């Protein structure tokens, strides 16, 4: 069975390496039009760039949205400072929430 994503629009965050890069490659091979992000081009810690990106994709009718971008701190809990915590929340939760909201249809 061949899965066909021809003329389907797919959004993959964190698409420049690892699982995200493989997803981008696979969806392209299945014929999808893929929009992907990477930290080098869009760091979801940067709220202003995130808003610009969201504005640029809000009118695309995505068939698939994969929130793969994420960051982590490998440290003892007490060694994580407030700025690190805010960055983790911004990328892993707020970014994913805003992306889903921007590309979802009411």
C-alpha positions as CSV (number, residue, x, y, z in Angstrom):
1,X,0.0,0.0,0.0
2,X,1.4,3.4,-1.0
3,X,0.4,6.4,1.1
4,X,0.0,9.5,-1.1
5,X,0.4,13.0,0.4
6,X,0.4,14.7,-3.0
7,X,-1.0,18.3,-2.6
8,X,-1.2,17.8,1.2
9,X,0.4,20.5,3.4
10,X,2.5,19.3,6.4
11,X,4.1,21.4,9.1
12,X,7.0,20.0,11.1
13,X,8.7,22.0,13.8
14,X,12.2,20.9,14.7
15,X,12.7,19.6,11.2
16,X,16.4,20.0,10.7
17,X,17.8,17.0,12.6
18,X,16.8,13.7,14.2
19,X,13.2,12.6,14.2
20,X,12.1,15.9,12.6
21,X,14.5,15.6,9.7
22,X,13.3,12.1,9.0
23,X,9.7,13.2,9.1
24,X,10.4,16.0,6.7
25,X,12.2,13.6,4.3
26,X,9.5,11.0,4.5
27,X,6.6,13.4,3.9
28,X,8.5,14.9,0.9
29,X,9.0,11.4,-0.5
30,X,5.3,10.8,-0.1
31,X,4.6,14.0,-2.2
32,X,3.7,16.4,0.6
33,X,4.3,20.2,0.5
34,X,6.4,20.5,3.7
35,X,7.0,23.6,5.8
36,X,9.6,22.9,8.5
37,X,11.4,25.0,11.1
38,X,14.8,24.7,12.7
39,X,16.5,26.5,15.5
40,X,18.9,28.2,13.1
41,X,16.0,29.9,11.3
42,X,13.4,30.1,14.0
43,X,14.1,29.8,17.7
44,X,10.7,29.5,19.5
45,X,12.4,31.2,22.5
46,X,12.3,34.4,20.4
47,X,8.7,35.5,20.9
48,X,8.8,38.1,18.1
49,X,10.2,35.7,15.5
50,X,7.6,33.2,16.6
51,X,4.8,35.7,15.9
52,X,6.2,36.5,12.5
53,X,6.3,32.8,11.6
54,X,2.7,32.2,12.9
55,X,1.5,35.1,10.9
56,X,3.1,33.6,7.8
57,X,1.5,30.2,8.2
58,X,-1.9,31.0,9.5
59,X,-3.6,31.0,6.1
60,X,-2.1,27.7,4.9
61,X,-4.5,24.9,5.2
62,X,-2.3,22.2,6.8
63,X,-3.4,18.6,6.7
64,X,-0.8,17.6,9.2
65,X,0.9,19.5,12.0
66,X,3.7,17.9,14.0
67,X,5.1,19.8,16.9
68,X,8.5,18.1,17.2
69,X,10.6,21.1,18.4
70,X,11.6,20.8,22.0
71,X,14.4,21.6,24.4
72,X,15.6,20.2,27.7
73,X,18.0,21.0,30.5
74,X,20.0,18.1,31.8
75,X,20.7,19.4,35.4
76,X,19.7,18.9,38.9
77,X,16.3,20.5,39.5
78,X,17.7,23.2,41.9
79,X,20.3,24.2,39.3
80,X,17.8,25.2,36.7
81,X,17.3,29.0,36.8
82,X,14.2,30.9,36.0
83,X,15.4,31.9,32.5
84,X,16.1,28.3,31.6
85,X,12.7,27.3,32.8
86,X,11.0,30.1,30.8
87,X,12.9,29.0,27.7
88,X,11.8,25.4,28.1
89,X,8.1,26.4,28.7
90,X,8.2,28.8,25.7
91,X,9.6,26.2,23.3
92,X,7.9,23.0,24.5
93,X,4.5,24.3,25.5
94,X,3.7,27.9,24.4
95,X,5.2,27.4,21.0
96,X,3.3,24.2,20.3
97,X,0.1,25.8,21.7
98,X,0.4,28.8,19.5
99,X,1.2,26.8,16.4
100,X,-1.8,24.5,16.9
101,X,-4.0,27.5,17.4
102,X,-2.7,29.3,14.3
103,X,-3.1,26.4,12.0
104,X,-6.4,25.0,13.4
105,X,-9.6,25.9,11.7
106,X,-12.6,27.1,13.9
